[in-house]
Amino acid sequence: MPTIPANGIDIAYEVHGGGPPLVMLHGATSIGREDFAAQIPLFSKAFLCYLPDARGHGGTRWDAAKGFRYDSLVDDLAGFVDGLGLETFHLIGFSMGAMTALQFAVRQPERLRTIVVVGITTEREPRASVGRRLMDPARADREDPAWAARLSRRHDAGQGEGAWRRLLPAIAADIAVQPLLSPRDLHRIDPPALVACGDRDPFVPVEHASGIRRQLPDGRLFVAPDCGHEVMSRKPSLFNEALAGFYRATEETARRRSEAAVAAGDEAGATRLTSTPAVLRRQPEGNPLAGEPPASDGSDQDWLADSSR
């Protein structure tokens, strides 16, 4: 697994596919290849997908006993994309990764061509209460030993045996005190945005997700029916269809943002600034999630034509 030095740590990451860059941020206690397992096969056909491990997770070594703060995650992301030379990019985040994505977007909205946030609220509750209850190592051992075993499998090799037992309460403590984003903050996030949640998410009431969408200058809302927190894995077909539709619908805006970056003198990043890949264009017939393209009937653009990857 490659690493890149950023913000004083070595960030481990996976990379899949080819095309314009898409950075995918996992949720608390998880890793990218598990949170986005149902998305990687499709979107790696269209994008160069980067999946960094957050500090204290997977292969990005960090002892949570030293502190675990949301602003460090945002600084880590900035250092990561700078280290890769990504002047602008698509960004998607889930849960903790979604808060990191929003915070980064407030700081540097001009660097994002699009942003997708899944399973996040900018309100303290119920996120803090649910997090405090779930992020309890003793509860995991007692009530959910299968999850405790998954946490060991995900993190022991990179962090040391049992390090996740320090990580969980550190995450819960940060949720309880981290500054909240205001409507004014959200108004700064001007790239095309998709806010997604499940209608039964214990962390994120639908009205909270809808409230974020209303504060974003170019926001959209996707609510997965009969679904809890893990929208990407619980409703993968619906989520992938919504995400593919979002990228198709925002193609022109993303292109303009790319061109603006080039016009501002971004020669180094110019080769990465392309339009929405053809694999996600509207297909003349059938499912936009299909693994193979349908035969073109001559209408619209051919599904595989004109790719600038």
MOSULFEN-V152564 format. One line per field, one symbol per residue. ss: DSSP state (@ for helix, = for strand, . for the rest). psi: psi as a letter, one per 40 degrees, with the letter a starting at -180 (. if undefined). burial: I if it has 24 or more other C-alpha atoms within 12 Angstrom, else O. A space follows every 10 residues. Layout:
BEGIN
ss: ???
psi: ???
burial: ???
END
This chain:
BEGIN
ss: .=====..== =======..= =====..... .@@@@.@@@@ @@@...==== ==........ ...@@@...@ @@@@@@@@@@ @@@@....== ====.@@@@@ @@@@@@@.@@ @=======.. ......@@@@ @@@@..@@@@ @@@.@@@@@@ @@@@@@@@@. ...@@@@@@@ @@@@@@@... ..@@@@@... .=======.. .....@@@@@ @@@@@...== ====...... @@@@.@@@@@ @@@@@@@@@. @@@@@@@@@@ @@@......@ @@.....@@@ .......... .......... .........
psi: hiihhhfeih hiiihiaiai hhhhhiihea ideddfdedd ddeeedihhh gihiheibeg hhheeeihid dddddddddd dddefhdiii hhihbddddd dddddddgde ehdihhhhfi ieidiedddd ddddfhdddd dddgdddddd ddddddddei hedddddddd dddddeeiii hidddddege ihihhiiief hddgiddddd ddddehdfii hhhhifibdg ddddgddddd ddddddddde dddddddddd dddeegdded eegiihidde ihidiaheei diiihheeia iideifhf.
burial: OOIIIIIOII IIIIIIOIII IIIIIIIIII IIIIIIIIII OIIIIIIIII IIIIIIIIII IIIIOOOIII IIIIIIIIII IOOIOIIIII IIIIIIIIII IIIIIIIIII IIIIIIIIII IIIIOOIIOO IIOIIIIOOO OOOOOOOIOO IIIIIIOIII OIIIIIIIII IIIIIIOIOI IOOOIIIIII IIIIIIIIIO IIIIIIIIII IIIOIIOIII IIIIOOIIII IIIIIIOIII IIIIIIIIII IOIIIIIIII IOOOOOOOII OIIIIIIIII IIIOOOOIIO OOIOOOOOOO OOIIOOOOI
END
